[in-house]
C-alpha cells in the first residue's frame, strides 16, 4: 500500500472522528488509565455516582490484606466497653473508635469485655468495691401496664461483667417490649427463677458501693434494699441534673453529651447500660464523693454485710408493725 494513500486515509478517519465528537474535551473523572500491567494498558471506566439520598445507607466495603479487615465506613460512635478500656489504658476513646470503628472489631486485650449473656455469676472476675447495676423490664397485667423484672446485669469498676441473668416472671407476660428491652419469649424460657436471681444479687450487694441510674427502680424490682449512704445514683447527681435543667437526666442523653457514647439505639443492652452508668460515675467520682460527704459526713467505707442484714431486718419489722396498725 502506498504511504500517501495511508496518510490520506488516516486524515479522513481523524476528520470523521473529530466531527462525531460534540465535546472533544473529556472530564478527568470519566476515564482513568490504569498503570500498565505486563506491557498492556488497561482502561477502567469510573461508574457514575448515584444521587445521594437521605434514606440511603452506607455500604460496608472491606478489604482483606494480610488477614486484616479494613473497613472504609466512617467510624461508629464509641461504645461503653471501648470507652472504659480506653480510660483504663490512658488512651483516647475517640482515637480507638476512629481506628477500629467499634468495640466489636477490636480485641480489647482482654476477654473480660466479652458479654456472656445469661451467664449468671462470672467466675474469676474481681468484684471490687464499686458495682454498677441495670435491669430490663417486661409488661405484665392488662395490656402490659405493669412492669416486671426480666433481666439483671452487673459490672465492676472496670466494666467487666460480673453477673447477667434473665429472670422468670411471677405473672404471665403480656408485653415483652422487645423493641426496647430485647427480651423475647425464647430468652425467658432459659431464665433463672426470681428467687435465684434475687439471692445472687443480694450476695453481690453486700458491703459494696452500688452505682445505678434511677437505681431505686432496680432495687424495687428485685425486692431488695441497700443503705442509702452506699448508693451513687447518676440520675440524682447535682452536676448531671443541672445539665437537664434541674430535671432527671436520661442515661442516653448523658452518654452522648458527656461520654460521646451511643447507647439504646434500639433494643437496650443492660450490660452496656451498666457500663455507661459506671463511666458516668467515674467521670465525676470526686464530685460524687463530695456530695456524699456533705449528706452523710466523712466516709466510713461500705456498710458491712452484717449491718446491712440487721438494717433490712429492722425495716421488715417496721413494715410489719405498720401493717398491724
ZIMOFEN-V153517 format. One line per field, one symbol per residue. ss: DSSP state (H for helix, E for strand, L for the rest). phi: phi as a letter, one per 30 degrees, with the letter a starting at -180 (. if undefined). psi: psi as a letter, one per 30 degrees, with the letter a starting at -180 (. if undefined). Layout:
ss: ???
phi: ???
psi: ???
//
This chain:
ss: LLHHHHHHHHHHHHHHHHHHLLLLLLLLLLEEELLLELLELLEEELLLLLLLLLLLLLLLLEEEELLEEEELLLLLLELHHHHHHHHHLLLLHHHHHHHHLLHHHLLLLLHHHLLLLLLEELLLLLLLLEEEEEEEEEEELHHHLEEEEEEEEEEELLLLEEEEEEELLLLLEEELLHHHHLLLHHHHHLLELHHHHHHHHHHHHLLLEEEELLHHHHHHHHLLLLLHHHEEELLLLHHHHHHLLLLLLLHHHHHHHHHLELLLLLLLLHHHHHHHHHHHHHHLHHHHHHHHHHHHLLLLLLLLHHHHHHHHHHHHHHHHHHHHL
phi: .dddddddddddddddddddddbdccddddbbddedbhicdcccddddddddbdcdcdcdcbccbhicccccddddddddddddddddchbddddddddciaddccddiaddcddcdhdidddhbddidcbcbbbccbcbiehidccbdbabbbbceciddcaaadbdddcddcadhedcdidbeddddcdddedddddddedddeiccccachdeddddddhbcaeddccbcddcdedddddciicddddddddddcchccbhdaddcddddddddddddddceddddddddddciedcieddddddddddddddddddddddd
psi: kkeeeeeeeeeeeeeeeeffjfjfkkkffekkkllkjhgkkkkkkkkkkkkkkffkkkkjkkkjkhgkkkkglkkllkleeeeeeeefghkkeeeeeeefelffgkjggkgffjkikhfbkklhkkeaekkkkklkllklakghflkkkfkkkklaeggkkfkkklkklflkkfjfhefefgkleeeffgllleeeeeeeeeeffkglkkkljhfeeeeeefhllkkefgkjjfffkeeeeefghflkkkeeeeeeeffhkjlhfckkjfeeeeeeeeeeeeeheeeeeeeeeeefakkglkkleeeeeeeeeeeeeeeeeeee.
//
